[in-house]
Amino acid sequence: MNLNVEILARLQFAFTIAFHYIFPPLSIGLGVVLVVMEGFYLRTGDAVYHRMARFWTKIFGLTFAIGVASGIVMEFEFGTNWATYSRYVGDVFGSALAAEGIFAFFLESGFLAILLFGWNKVGRGMHFFATLMVCLGAHFSAVWIVVANSWQQTPAGYHIVGEGLKARAEITDFWAMVFNPSSMDRLTHTLLGAWQAGAFLVVSVSAWYLLKKRHEDIARRSMKIGLVVAALASVLQLVTGHDSAVGVAKNQPAKLAAMEAHYDSSGPADMYLFGLPDKEGRHVAYDMKIPVRGMLGWLVHGDAGEPVRGLDSFAPEDRPPVLPTFLFFHVMVAVGMATIGLSVLGLWAWWRGTLFTQQWLLGLMVLSVLGPQIANQAGWFAAEVGRQPWIVYGLLRTSDALSKAVTANQVLASLILFGLVYALLFVLFLYLLNEKIQHGPEEPAPASAGDILTAGRNHRA
């Protein structure tokens, strides 16, 4: 069998980053929810919020630990499989990752121990501050990772030094690199997806408790907090998604054309709500296609009659793979709209007073945890596959970024080993998560006779 080292190296990195990307969004989203829950406890002194925050802190700790463990591998892959790429972007990535370490990782890890183990050792105010700092650190971490990746999509603030295999990008303007044309749109879109992931996990577990009639007081309050965060993030995703698409049309027109399987640059551009590109990638085929005439032009230019640049205007070797880009993009949009519908439906049922009594709705809420994960993964793949054949858009092709010494058999062997290790890690995560959910929040200790007498004397006093 003739193995292609480029395909295997891309498959390995896609697998490792897809697995890793399950956990950071959960940590970021749970961090936001924890700040809200502990804020209620700090304000009201209600022990229910205290128990609630302690329970979700344990879940946060689990996702944080697995996220750190699963992310280490990618750093080594840059050196083993993508040495040419690492040399080319080392100045840019080195700056962004150094900033992440200084502004994000140290902040997050510095307060993590207080968040996890400081409940009975520091005051309520100090513990809330630690929770806030860990949440902020997780967001800062996302900032610098997204900035580094966005530079690959829309390079800015650099110049090229050297030629041929010795060529590399050097930063000439750090802030132009940070605020490159796509970074802010992609950052807000990514963070809101993370908020959804954490919020819908809270909604899912709360709905399960309500169906099982366990920990109902905590489940009701957790459900309300999770629904508000989920609905806010889901609706705002429409805004950030539109802004991001407009930016893609301007800075990466081939990617947008692939997302909609759009070829003709001369006439009004349709948007397809449903369908599949044909085998030649020339049309959105089959009788099941549902086009909206001129919608793509209206979304991009504000004019349904305005043409949008199509794939016909690009050389075949500069076009992204149409079928996977189209499918990943439409899965992301479809699931995103479903999360909006479900969260708004939940808020409406809450307003009507039926949220906790409708079994079918609670059943949907239990499954809702999968929605943001599917949308986040599909969106990430649409962005990365749609950037091909470039690893740094317009500057360095993916085929030119490989290490020169690595062989296909070496990459295949490491891919198999990573698959086994990650499978074990995922099983461990599911086992521990299930154990924590089955155990549930800590129940309040029953009052002893001495406590009752003491309370009575205090009351009479």
Secondary structure, DSSP 8 states (H G I E B T S, - for coil): ----HHHHHHHHHHHHHHHHTTHHHHHHHHHHHHHHHHHHHHHH--HHHHHHHHHHHHHHHHHHHHHHHHHHHHHHHHHHT-HHHHHHHHHHHHHHHHHHIIIIIHHHHHHHHHHHH-TTTS-HHHHHHHHHHHHHHHHHHHHHHHHHHHHHHS--SEEEES-GGG-EEEES-HHHHHT-TTHHHHHHHHHHHHHHHHHHHHHHHHHHHHHHT-SHHHHHHHHHHHHHHHHHHHHHHHHHHHHHHHHHHHH-HHHHHHHTT---SSSB--EEEEEEE-TTSSSEEEEEEEEETTHHHHHHHS-TTSB---GGGS-GGG---HHHHHHHHHHHHHHHHHHHHHHHHHHHHHHHT-TTT-HHHHHHHHHTTHHHHHHHHHHHHHHHHHHTTEEETTTEEGGGSS-SS--HHHHHHHHHHHHHHHHHHHHHHHHHHHHHHHH-S-------HHHHHHHHHHHH-
